[in-house]
């Protein structure tokens, strides 16, 4: 919450949060041990949650504007009218995450 989910989302805090999420994921992968299939499934769920949080943070950092009450950026205080009617999408391309804006249908 301090880096990504707070009321104000600056680029600096978002980038720090993304770095911490990536460090956390690396630590989990290096230190994770499962004694049975139940623990394995729970562990995969944790890795999935870390991935989803990273994508959310990347999208928030990529949206260089303030929009609505939940996405206020002190470094970009105004709404970009060129993005009205557009949705942001994210997809995995190998090890990279590609972010794009597309017109809402």
C-alpha positions in Angstrom: 0.0 0.0 0.0 2.8 2.4 0.8 4.2 2.2 -2.8 1.4 1.1 -5.1 -2.0 1.2 -3.5 -1.9 4.5 -1.6 -4.0 7.5 -2.4 -1.2 9.2 -4.3 0.7 7.2 -6.9 3.9 8.9 -8.0 6.2 7.4 -10.6 9.0 7.2 -8.0 6.9 5.2 -5.5 5.4 3.0 -8.2 8.9 2.1 -9.6 10.1 1.3 -6.1 7.1 -0.9 -5.5 7.7 -2.7 -8.8 11.3 -3.3 -7.8 10.3 -4.7 -4.4 7.7 -7.0 -6.0 10.3 -8.3 -8.4 12.8 -8.8 -5.5 10.0 -10.6 -3.6 9.3 -12.9 -6.5 13.0 -13.8 -6.9 13.3 -14.5 -3.2 10.2 -16.7 -3.2 11.4 -18.7 -6.3 14.9 -19.2 -4.7 13.6 -20.2 -1.2 10.3 -21.9 -1.9 10.0 -25.5 -0.8 6.8 -27.6 -0.9 6.3 -30.8 1.1 3.1 -31.8 -0.7 0.8 -31.0 -3.6 -1.4 -28.7 -1.3 1.6 -26.5 -0.5 2.6 -26.5 -4.2 -0.8 -25.1 -5.2 -0.8 -22.5 -2.5 2.7 -21.5 -3.5 1.7 -21.1 -7.2 -1.2 -19.0 -6.0 1.2 -16.7 -4.2 3.4 -16.3 -7.3 0.3 -15.6 -9.4 -0.7 -12.8 -6.9 2.8 -11.3 -7.1 2.5 -11.3 -10.9 -0.9 -9.7 -10.9 0.3 -7.0 -8.5 3.3 -6.3 -10.7 1.0 -5.9 -13.8 -1.2 -3.5 -11.9 1.7 -1.5 -10.7 3.2 -1.4 -14.3 -0.2 -0.2 -15.6 -0.5 2.5 -13.0 3.1 3.7 -13.7 2.4 3.7 -17.5 -0.7 5.8 -17.1 0.9 9.2 -17.0 -2.2 11.1 -15.8 -4.6 11.4 -12.9 -8.0 9.8 -13.5 -10.8 9.3 -11.0 -10.5 9.1 -7.3 -8.4 5.9 -7.3 -5.6 7.0 -9.6 -4.2 10.3 -8.5 -0.6 11.1 -9.7 1.0 14.1 -8.1 3.6 14.0 -10.9 0.8 14.0 -13.5 -2.1 16.0 -11.8 -4.3 16.3 -14.9 -6.4 13.9 -16.9 -5.2 13.3 -20.4 -8.3 13.8 -22.7 -6.6 11.8 -25.5 -7.0 8.7 -23.3 -10.7 9.1 -22.7 -12.5 6.1 -24.2 -9.3 4.0 -24.1 -8.5 1.0 -22.0 -5.0 -0.1 -21.0 -4.1 -3.7 -21.8 -1.2 -5.9 -20.6 0.1 -9.1 -22.1 3.1 -11.3 -21.5 5.6 -11.5 -24.4 8.2 -14.0 -23.3 9.8 -12.5 -20.2 8.4 -9.0 -21.0 5.1 -7.4 -20.2 3.7 -5.3 -23.1 1.4 -2.5 -22.2 -0.9 -0.8 -24.7 -3.9 1.4 -24.9 -6.9 0.4 -27.0 -10.2 2.0 -27.8 -13.0 0.7 -25.6 -15.7 -1.1 -27.5 
